[in-house]
Amino acid sequence: MRRPFLTDPSQLASVEGQQYLLLRPAGPVSASYRAMQAELLGVAPDGVTHPHTEHITLRAFSEPRRREEVTDLVRGWAARQHPIDIVADAVDAFPAPWQIVILRLARTPSLVAAYATLTSALDCSGLRRLDELALDDWVFHLSLVYGKTLDAATWAELDSAARRELADRPHCTATEAEFVWYEDGQENVEVIPLG
């Protein structure tokens, strides 16, 4: 059984009616992520939140009434998409106002192409996308710890303790994507093979 991405009731409530296209890294990337998250949660103050399971968000949508349309588009994109190489580069952070410690990913050709082809598929759709940035501005990542509720000094300490380059650059290849939607306080998932 797959681990859910979110389990905290407040996090589930915050994404009600939204949909996400995610990649779930495996092997060395997953192991590195879990070790780093455990380390950070050991030094972070009480009250910080975090994802329950490692994931890379390729897109977020807010289309509760058009979920089937989003699903059809995602399935079509996935059928044309080759497996995606995932390489972890560093532990980094998004500064205030987000205050999120992340596992930053390398811009591998397959990851960049996946984002670009998904953008092209979505551009004519009229679907409402959330927090979308241009490819050149997007930082591929896995969120480790959410520190938005921390005061500036506490955040600065956590940020400084977290940042590091990863000499071993753990990597894996994603052969499937997951289309996730949140409805009635529940996480729902469809696993979609790539290619």
Buried (B, 14 or more C-beta within 10 A) or exposed (E): EEEBBBEEEEBBEEBEBBBBBBBBBBEBBBBBBEEBBEBBEEEBEEEBBBBBBBBBBBBBBBBBEBBEBBBEBBBEBBEEBEBBBBBBBBBBBBEEEEBBBBBBBBBBEBBBBBBEBBBEBBEEBEBBBBEEEEEEEBEBBBBBBBBEEBEEEBBBBBBEBBEEEBEEBBBBBBEBBBBBBBEEEEBEBEEBEBE
